[in-house]
């Protein structure tokens, strides 16, 4: 049975999450991050905007996972990490 593109994308996303959880982030310097994103975007053929959006959507939930804030009584959970 051939793997679907959606399943392949899901596996890639989960792999990246696991790798970041295990190895962490090497730098939080905005200039370094933008440079790395720009280089990576160019390497894989996407725009810097796509790379930034993807990275934001990937890293923000991990930060919230690492530094959870106390939930308010009526606050809903808006971050889902597989």
C-alpha positions as semicolon CSV with decimal commas, in nm:
position;residue;x (nm);y (nm);z (nm)
1;X;0,000;0,000;0,000
2;X;0,148;0,336;-0,103
3;X;0,178;0,610;0,155
4;X;-0,041;0,914;0,088
5;X;0,110;1,260;0,064
6;X;-0,096;1,369;0,366
7;X;0,046;1,085;0,577
8;X;0,399;1,159;0,457
9;X;0,352;1,525;0,558
10;X;0,217;1,422;0,897
11;X;0,517;1,196;0,959
12;X;0,757;1,472;0,855
13;X;0,590;1,718;1,093
14;X;0,600;1,472;1,383
15;X;0,964;1,391;1,306
16;X;1,058;1,761;1,316
17;X;0,868;1,809;1,646
18;X;1,050;1,515;1,803
19;X;1,388;1,640;1,676
20;X;1,333;1,989;1,818
21;X;1,213;1,846;2,151
22;X;1,523;1,626;2,169
23;X;1,787;1,870;2,041
24;X;1,634;2,204;2,130
25;X;1,680;2,533;1,948
26;X;2,039;2,642;1,888
27;X;1,981;3,018;1,897
28;X;1,706;3,261;1,983
29;X;1,892;3,551;1,825
30;X;1,644;3,698;1,575
31;X;1,916;3,777;1,318
32;X;2,049;3,420;1,330
33;X;1,700;3,274;1,305
34;X;1,609;3,489;1,004
35;X;1,937;3,406;0,832
36;X;1,889;3,032;0,888
37;X;1,526;3,051;0,774
38;X;1,626;3,243;0,462
39;X;1,900;2,994;0,376
40;X;1,673;2,695;0,438
41;X;1,385;2,850;0,242
42;X;1,611;2,910;-0,055
43;X;1,751;2,557;-0,030
44;X;1,409;2,390;-0,039
45;X;1,248;2,636;-0,282
46;X;0,995;2,818;-0,064
47;X;0,953;3,184;0,030
48;X;1,096;3,326;0,351
49;X;0,737;3,411;0,451
50;X;0,634;3,046;0,419
51;X;0,939;2,938;0,618
52;X;0,863;3,191;0,892
53;X;0,496;3,092;0,913
54;X;0,582;2,721;0,923
55;X;0,847;2,776;1,191
56;X;0,614;2,995;1,397
57;X;0,340;2,732;1,382
58;X;0,591;2,463;1,477
59;X;0,787;2,633;1,755
60;X;0,517;2,834;1,935
61;X;0,330;2,523;2,057
62;X;0,660;2,374;2,176
63;X;0,735;2,690;2,375
64;X;0,387;2,679;2,527
65;X;0,443;2,311;2,607
66;X;0,775;2,388;2,777
67;X;0,643;2,693;2,965
68;X;0,275;2,630;3,036
69;X;0,076;2,917;3,178
70;X;-0,190;2,852;3,440
71;X;-0,526;2,823;3,266
72;X;-0,802;3,061;3,354
73;X;-1,130;2,899;3,449
74;X;-1,300;2,991;3,117
75;X;-0,991;2,975;2,896
76;X;-0,992;2,714;2,622
77;X;-0,685;2,522;2,506
78;X;-0,584;2,667;2,169
79;X;-0,259;2,478;2,114
80;X;-0,258;2,119;1,999
81;X;0,066;1,923;1,992
82;X;0,046;1,571;1,857
